[in-house]
């Protein structure tokens, strides 16, 4: 089947808007690859955001993992997906520059220019606390990551972003066969994390001033829309292990785990009593052995599947089911943000807090994690991109932003209360300072 594409001529910096209109400004930022600084790196190739979105749903009948039972053989299911993702993208002449991959169609998620560093398009992720990766790790380790999507997922993104000034999220869902792949690099040294020896290295403009540090491939995540999952998705994680055989770093990536549910009934009590264990995920014992003796003990809470750099109090699918569109801006340090944090709780800080764990670890199927919001189908990059677009609109074009959503804005109590009050004319409660980077350094992300 012939598949056509529409493409934006995106640039490796932020192009100037064609005029002063909202649409022109939104399109310019949509096309921007990175607005972060770069210090040094003379001669280095810059990241180029890539938006080739199919206009027709690609044929999904021959996706190689569909013939493998993920419950009976999770190892082969995962490694088959890994081979699919790396077959061309990992070639030295491509090196994950997906615009150079002329035989396959992959794309980036829009609206991350303010977070993507300019060399590889990586964004800051949760840092690893001392001893989370290895007993010799005595210092915090930074994590940066880059994610890409296959042509099936790109079709869904293209449907949402046909108009860069008016993303359509109503009824959004990816088609079966959609795949996201994320590579996560750490600045931890092999002296402190020996299993990183010989891993793939990238120079990353990760410092606030744009200066460069060398980082190493530690983890690769996959997210797969697959109707065989009771929640519609499988999430998997690989880790680099120097002890494994192979000629390339990708050969030495081993499956860590695969997860398809949150194990809502798994509590601290029945886990510690030995009467229950994680049933909605599979964890590779070879990978788990790296972490059993560390303070984290397990990869995800009470044996759920999660990655080495991820929050050990969480689990992959549980974190990702929090992807929603509020239909309006939820700006940093606003009353709406505080209310959103209650409505959409993060992983419990205390694993023995049964009430908090029950609110977080639940299975939602295809529903939204918050009633009266639009689900963004377990894809946090889509959720955060939409959120960035809405926050920018509220900040830069407050009179126009409310007309750029096709879903009802969520009725935050703080918003309703504000609307009922007569405020002094000089007060502009819709304007809050919007930082260019998550000041928590991603510590509370998955």
Secondary structure, 3 states (H helix, E strand, C coil): CCCCEEECCCECCCCCCCCCCHHHHHHHHHCECCCCCCCCCCCCCCCCCCCEEECCCCCCCCCHHHHCCCCCCHHHHHHHHHHHHHHHHCCCCCCCCHHHCCCCCEECCCCCCCCCCCCCCCEECCCECCCCCCCCCCCCECEEEEEEEEHHHHHHHHHHCCCCCCCCCCCCCCCCCCEEEEEEEECCCCCCCHHHCCCCEEEECCCCCCCCEEEEEEEEEEEEECCCCCCCEEEEEEEECCCCCCCCCCCCEEEEEEECCCCCCCCHHHHHCCCCCCCCEEECHHHHCCCCCCCCCCCCHHHCCCCCCCCCCCCHHHHHCCCEECCCCCCCCCHHHHHHHHHCCCCCCCCCCHHHHHHHCCCCCCCCCCCCCEECCCCHHHHHHHHHHHHHHHHHCCCCHHHCCCCCCCCCHHHHHHHCCCCCCCCCCCCCCCCCCCCCCCCCCC
